[in-house]
Amino acid sequence: MTREKREVIRLIDPSTEGAMSVEAALHARRSVREYDDAPLTLNEVSQLMWAAQGITHPDGLRTAPSAGALYPLNLHLVVGRVEGIGPGVYRYRSTGHSLVKVAEGDRRCDLAAAALKQEQIERCAVVIVLSAVYERVVGKYGARGVCYAHMEVGLAAENVHLQVVALGLGTVMVGAFEDETVQDILGMVSNEKPLVLMPVGRRRE
Ligand SMILES: Cc1cc2nc3c(=O)[nH]c(=O)nc-3n(C[C@H](O)[C@H](O)[C@H](O)COP(=O)(O)O)c2cc1C
């Protein structure tokens, strides 16, 4: 897909109010690997992207803290079933709270194969992929910048976990995968390292 033709989806503004307290979400959070076949809504996708890397301040500061506000993380969404948008690979743009389609087609099975055939990645509605571009932080912080990027992915992933619980959905951290295959599937450049996959779906009752 050429850059000129890339579809851009402006997401619905996220809500900053919810029915569940942070304490209740912390108490209820569990790794969930079984999902039903229902699609996610665009509203839910909007909340999930915002929870991970959304902008919450006029200076561009985000939901998750970042060392020196250098933001080494990238966020991709691999869509299988979402109302209103087709299967494909999308990149989240914090500025403008939008998704840019970077590849067509349902890549969940390929991603599952790259993750030691973990079936939750095939069965989910979407997979959130967090990656790091270390160059954004090592210039200022040297090798310690790599550690900072790894801390930051944990912060962003926990934000996703808590938002998932508050939406009544399920997710799990998936850290076991082949880096290069995931890079190929997502069309990542070689200096972008995938760090975690988070399949998300409606919890099976
Ligand atoms: C860094 C990290 C990597 C993980 N990788 C996987 C994984 O590849 N597959 C999986 O099913 N669960 C994975 N998990 C989830 C753990 O198995 C889960 O958090 C643990 O069993 C505790 O259960 P809980 O999350 O419900 O409290 C991972 C968790 C973390 C923090």
The ligand as a Tripos MOL2 file, in Angstrom:
@<TRIPOS>MOLECULE
LIG
   31    33     1     0     0
SMALL
NO_CHARGES

@<TRIPOS>ATOM
      1 C1          6.0000  -10.0640   29.9510 C.3       1 LIG1
      2 C2          4.8580  -11.0580   29.9110 C.ar      1 LIG1
      3 C3          4.7900  -11.9740   28.8800 C.ar      1 LIG1
      4 C4          3.7090  -12.8710   28.8250 C.ar      1 LIG1
      5 N1          3.6310  -13.7070   27.7320 N.ar      1 LIG1
      6 C5          2.5550  -14.5370   27.6300 C.ar      1 LIG1
      7 C6          2.3920  -15.3490   26.4730 C.ar      1 LIG1
      8 O1          3.2070  -15.3560   25.5530 O.2       1 LIG1
      9 N2          1.2600  -16.1150   26.3930 N.ar      1 LIG1
     10 C7          0.2970  -16.1280   27.3800 C.ar      1 LIG1
     11 O2         -0.7040  -16.8320   27.2270 O.2       1 LIG1
     12 N3          0.4340  -15.3680   28.4950 N.ar      1 LIG1
     13 C8          1.5260  -14.5590   28.6450 C.ar      1 LIG1
     14 N4          1.6390  -13.7430   29.7420 N.ar      1 LIG1
     15 C9          0.5580  -13.7200   30.7610 C.3       1 LIG1
     16 C10         0.9460  -14.4760   32.0480 C.3       1 LIG1
     17 O3          0.9130  -15.8670   31.8040 O.3       1 LIG1
     18 C11        -0.0720  -14.0840   33.1470 C.3       1 LIG1
     19 O4          0.0610  -12.6930   33.4150 O.3       1 LIG1
     20 C12         0.1730  -14.8720   34.4210 C.3       1 LIG1
     21 O5         -0.1830  -16.2350   34.2450 O.3       1 LIG1
     22 C13        -0.5920  -14.3150   35.6310 C.3       1 LIG1
     23 O6         -1.9940  -14.3570   35.3800 O.3       1 LIG1
     24 P1         -2.8930  -13.0280   35.4380 P.3       1 LIG1
     25 O7         -2.3820  -12.0880   34.3670 O.co2     1 LIG1
     26 O8         -4.3030  -13.4800   35.1630 O.co2     1 LIG1
     27 O9         -2.7310  -12.4090   36.7830 O.co2     1 LIG1
     28 C14         2.7120  -12.8550   29.8260 C.ar      1 LIG1
     29 C15         2.8020  -11.9270   30.8750 C.ar      1 LIG1
     30 C16         3.8390  -11.0320   30.9160 C.ar      1 LIG1
     31 C17         3.8880  -10.0150   32.0360 C.3       1 LIG1
@<TRIPOS>BOND
     1     1     2 1
     2     2     3 ar
     3     2    30 ar
     4     3     4 ar
     5     4     5 ar
     6     4    28 ar
     7     5     6 ar
     8     6     7 ar
     9     6    13 1
    10     7     8 2
    11     7     9 ar
    12     9    10 ar
    13    10    11 2
    14    10    12 ar
    15    12    13 ar
    16    13    14 ar
    17    14    15 1
    18    14    28 ar
    19    15    16 1
    20    16    17 1
    21    16    18 1
    22    18    19 1
    23    18    20 1
    24    20    21 1
    25    20    22 1
    26    22    23 1
    27    23    24 1
    28    24    25 2
    29    24    26 1
    30    24    27 1
    31    28    29 ar
    32    29    30 ar
    33    30    31 1
@<TRIPOS>SUBSTRUCTURE
     1 LIG1         1 GROUP 0 **** ****
